[in-house]
Amino acid sequence: MPTLQELDRIAVDVLLGIDHLLQDQNIVKSIIEIYIKFCRGDEARRLDISEIPITNETLLRLRFECLCLSIFYASLLSSKYLIEKRWFAKRPDQGLIKLFDGAIATALIELCNNTGISKLHEITLVSIDPKPTFGLGDYLDPLNRLEEYRSAFMKERGSELERFGKRIGKVLDAPNYPIFEVIGGPFVKPLLQLADYGMANALLRE
């Protein structure tokens, strides 16, 4: 059984592993490429949608959304890796899992603080008349996002994917997010795989 210090270190290793793989596999870049390709196509012209410039803030927001979903999956997968053995039986160690969830959430908060993500604001609907208008709300909070995915998952497994799609859509083009939320779908499986790789790599080193 790992100590609290070891569990904290494992959580950091998982987070950094996921973040490294996220960048190594160019997932954020791929999301942007799909967005740009659509905006330069006939369907975008028909819908009168113009391409919005991609900024460093856009990159940070997409990184944040991808990290949060992948970390949420890492928490789900922790029951596969953090187990207790009693006689001939193995089962998830609920105490360790709870501690791990807290440790990886803390590590994610620190990463958001160090990268400037925590200085960004939520993209929020501020008016619907005469047309949907979006503004800036509270600061981005990884704990809120993780809870959002957890609550959605508990109510209906798979509904966290819809939440992720909407978040990606709002980052790319908030007023037209229903059109762009489908972009997030193809990246859910890779983000789940990143979580699994991150957990396996960190714990196999133990």
C-alpha positions as a Python dict, from the first residue, in 0.01 Angstrom:
ca = {
    (1, 'M'): (0, 0, 0),
    (2, 'P'): (156, 334, -104),
    (3, 'T'): (206, 607, 154),
    (4, 'L'): (33, 943, 115),
    (5, 'Q'): (355, 1093, -21),
    (6, 'E'): (391, 811, -271),
    (7, 'L'): (28, 851, -376),
    (8, 'D'): (80, 1224, -431),
    (9, 'R'): (382, 1148, -647),
    (10, 'I'): (189, 886, -844),
    (11, 'A'): (-88, 1138, -908),
    (12, 'V'): (163, 1395, -1035),
    (13, 'D'): (326, 1132, -1256),
    (14, 'V'): (-13, 1036, -1402),
    (15, 'L'): (-102, 1398, -1472),
    (16, 'L'): (233, 1484, -1630),
    (17, 'G'): (224, 1163, -1832),
    (18, 'I'): (-120, 1248, -1968),
    (19, 'D'): (-19, 1606, -2044),
    (20, 'H'): (296, 1488, -2224),
    (21, 'L'): (102, 1236, -2433),
    (22, 'L'): (-163, 1498, -2508),
    (23, 'Q'): (103, 1721, -2661),
    (24, 'D'): (304, 1436, -2816),
    (25, 'Q'): (-3, 1308, -3002),
    (26, 'N'): (-96, 1661, -3118),
    (27, 'I'): (-456, 1623, -3003),
    (28, 'V'): (-515, 1996, -2960),
    (29, 'K'): (-356, 2062, -3300),
    (30, 'S'): (-580, 1800, -3459),
    (31, 'I'): (-893, 1960, -3308),
    (32, 'I'): (-790, 2295, -3456),
    (33, 'E'): (-717, 2142, -3796),
    (34, 'I'): (-1068, 1993, -3813),
    (35, 'Y'): (-1217, 2328, -3713),
    (36, 'I'): (-1020, 2520, -3977),
    (37, 'K'): (-1102, 2266, -4247),
    (38, 'F'): (-1473, 2300, -4174),
    (39, 'C'): (-1460, 2680, -4168),
    (40, 'R'): (-1298, 2684, -4512),
    (41, 'G'): (-1553, 2451, -4663),
    (42, 'D'): (-1882, 2494, -4846),
    (43, 'E'): (-2100, 2410, -4544),
    (44, 'A'): (-1950, 2695, -4341),
    (45, 'R'): (-2013, 2937, -4627),
    (46, 'R'): (-2373, 2816, -4652),
    (47, 'L'): (-2420, 2873, -4279),
    (48, 'D'): (-2236, 3207, -4295),
    (49, 'I'): (-1976, 3095, -4042),
    (50, 'S'): (-1639, 3267, -4048),
    (51, 'E'): (-1315, 3123, -3914),
    (52, 'I'): (-1213, 3270, -3578),
    (53, 'P'): (-837, 3324, -3531),
    (54, 'I'): (-666, 3067, -3311),
    (55, 'T'): (-478, 3233, -3024),
    (56, 'N'): (-260, 3111, -2737),
    (57, 'E'): (-571, 3139, -2520),
    (58, 'T'): (-755, 2903, -2754),
    (59, 'L'): (-471, 2651, -2722),
    (60, 'L'): (-474, 2676, -2343),
    (61, 'R'): (-852, 2634, -2327),
    (62, 'L'): (-845, 2325, -2549),
    (63, 'R'): (-559, 2181, -2344),
    (64, 'F'): (-760, 2242, -2027),
    (65, 'E'): (-1073, 2072, -2161),
    (66, 'C'): (-878, 1770, -2287),
    (67, 'L'): (-684, 1738, -1963),
    (68, 'C'): (-998, 1756, -1749),
    (69, 'L'): (-1177, 1481, -1941),
    (70, 'S'): (-867, 1261, -1940),
    (71, 'I'): (-811, 1315, -1566),
    (72, 'F'): (-1176, 1231, -1503),
    (73, 'Y'): (-1119, 903, -1686),
    (74, 'A'): (-801, 842, -1486),
    (75, 'S'): (-1011, 868, -1169),
    (76, 'L'): (-1258, 615, -1310),
    (77, 'L'): (-975, 382, -1407),
    (78, 'S'): (-812, 405, -1066),
    (79, 'S'): (-1033, 117, -947),
    (80, 'K'): (-853, -100, -1202),
    (81, 'Y'): (-512, -19, -1057),
    (82, 'L'): (-559, 65, -689),
    (83, 'I'): (-668, -267, -546),
    (84, 'E'): (-646, -444, -214),
    (85, 'K'): (-579, -814, -176),
    (86, 'R'): (-758, -1015, 89),
    (87, 'W'): (-682, -1384, 92),
    (88, 'F'): (-750, -1491, -266),
    (89, 'A'): (-970, -1198, -360),
    (90, 'K'): (-884, -865, -518),
    (91, 'R'): (-1108, -563, -512),
    (92, 'P'): (-1080, -185, -558),
    (93, 'D'): (-935, -12, -253),
    (94, 'Q'): (-1194, 260, -201),
    (95, 'G'): (-981, 443, 54),
    (96, 'L'): (-685, 466, -181),
    (97, 'I'): (-909, 562, -472),
    (98, 'K'): (-1056, 853, -277),
    (99, 'L'): (-710, 973, -177),
    (100, 'F'): (-588, 940, -536),
    (101, 'D'): (-883, 1143, -665),
    (102, 'G'): (-793, 1425, -427),
    (103, 'A'): (-422, 1403, -512),
    (104, 'I'): (-467, 1416, -890),
    (105, 'A'): (-719, 1700, -861),
    (106, 'T'): (-463, 1894, -654),
    (107, 'A'): (-195, 1824, -915),
    (108, 'L'): (-428, 1947, -1190),
    (109, 'I'): (-497, 2270, -1000),
    (110, 'E'): (-123, 2329, -969),
    (111, 'L'): (-69, 2269, -1340),
    (112, 'C'): (-348, 2515, -1424),
    (113, 'N'): (-187, 2774, -1195),
    (114, 'N'): (159, 2722, -1347),
    (115, 'T'): (44, 2741, -1709),
    (116, 'G'): (-186, 3043, -1677),
    (117, 'I'): (-499, 2839, -1740),
    (118, 'S'): (-640, 2943, -1402),
    (119, 'K'): (-636, 3308, -1516),
    (120, 'L'): (-884, 3234, -1793),
    (121, 'H'): (-1261, 3270, -1749),
    (122, 'E'): (-1549, 3041, -1831),
    (123, 'I'): (-1727, 3116, -2159),
    (124, 'T'): (-2082, 3189, -2045),
    (125, 'L'): (-2413, 3265, -2212),
    (126, 'V'): (-2508, 3620, -2110),
    (127, 'S'): (-2803, 3693, -2341),
    (128, 'I'): (-3034, 3507, -2578),
    (129, 'D'): (-3218, 3806, -2727),
    (130, 'P'): (-3202, 3892, -3014),
    (131, 'K'): (-2940, 3619, -3058),
    (132, 'P'): (-2720, 3413, -2824),
    (133, 'T'): (-2438, 3626, -2685),
    (134, 'F'): (-2150, 3490, -2481),
    (135, 'G'): (-1923, 3662, -2231),
    (136, 'L'): (-1678, 3573, -1958),
    (137, 'G'): (-1786, 3422, -1629),
    (138, 'D'): (-1597, 3284, -1332),
    (139, 'Y'): (-1236, 3171, -1354),
    (140, 'L'): (-1179, 2825, -1499),
    (141, 'D'): (-1186, 2577, -1214),
    (142, 'P'): (-1068, 2221, -1281),
    (143, 'L'): (-1260, 2094, -976),
    (144, 'N'): (-1584, 2226, -1122),
    (145, 'R'): (-1512, 2061, -1456),
    (146, 'L'): (-1425, 1726, -1298),
    (147, 'E'): (-1744, 1741, -1093),
    (148, 'E'): (-1942, 1831, -1404),
    (149, 'Y'): (-1818, 1516, -1578),
    (150, 'R'): (-1868, 1304, -1267),
    (151, 'S'): (-2226, 1421, -1220),
    (152, 'A'): (-2309, 1367, -1587),
    (153, 'F'): (-2153, 1019, -1580),
    (154, 'M'): (-2344, 922, -1266),
    (155, 'K'): (-2676, 1034, -1414),
    (156, 'E'): (-2621, 870, -1751),
    (157, 'R'): (-2302, 696, -1855),
    (158, 'G'): (-2175, 854, -2176),
    (159, 'S'): (-2340, 1193, -2119),
    (160, 'E'): (-2002, 1332, -2011),
    (161, 'L'): (-1904, 1302, -2379),
    (162, 'E'): (-2178, 1546, -2475),
    (163, 'R'): (-2054, 1787, -2208),
    (164, 'F'): (-1702, 1763, -2346),
    (165, 'G'): (-1825, 1828, -2700),
    (166, 'K'): (-2011, 2140, -2590),
    (167, 'R'): (-1703, 2270, -2408),
    (168, 'I'): (-1488, 2219, -2717),
    (169, 'G'): (-1751, 2386, -2935),
    (170, 'K'): (-1767, 2690, -2709),
    (171, 'V'): (-1389, 2728, -2712),
    (172, 'L'): (-1380, 2722, -3092),
    (173, 'D'): (-1684, 2941, -3163),
    (174, 'A'): (-1922, 3002, -2874),
    (175, 'P'): (-2221, 3148, -3067),
    (176, 'N'): (-2209, 2854, -3309),
    (177, 'Y'): (-2103, 2586, -3059),
    (178, 'P'): (-2388, 2340, -3150),
    (179, 'I'): (-2226, 2305, -3493),
    (180, 'F'): (-1877, 2252, -3356),
    (181, 'E'): (-1949, 2032, -3056),
    (182, 'V'): (-1927, 1722, -3279),
    (183, 'I'): (-1554, 1793, -3322),
    (184, 'G'): (-1487, 1668, -2970),
    (185, 'G'): (-1638, 1324, -3031),
    (186, 'P'): (-1350, 1157, -3219),
    (187, 'F'): (-1105, 1256, -2946),
    (188, 'V'): (-1286, 1096, -2653),
    (189, 'K'): (-1139, 749, -2711),
    (190, 'P'): (-780, 883, -2744),
    (191, 'L'): (-825, 1080, -2421),
    (192, 'L'): (-948, 767, -2245),
    (193, 'Q'): (-641, 584, -2376),
    (194, 'L'): (-415, 862, -2247),
    (195, 'A'): (-567, 815, -1903),
    (196, 'D'): (-508, 440, -1915),
    (197, 'Y'): (-150, 482, -2037),
    (198, 'G'): (-84, 745, -1774),
    (199, 'M'): (-214, 524, -1493),
    (200, 'A'): (-31, 214, -1614),
    (201, 'N'): (302, 390, -1669),
    (202, 'A'): (299, 565, -1330),
    (203, 'L'): (201, 253, -1134),
    (204, 'L'): (425, 11, -1321),
    (205, 'R'): (722, 218, -1204),
    (206, 'E'): (626, 149, -844),
}
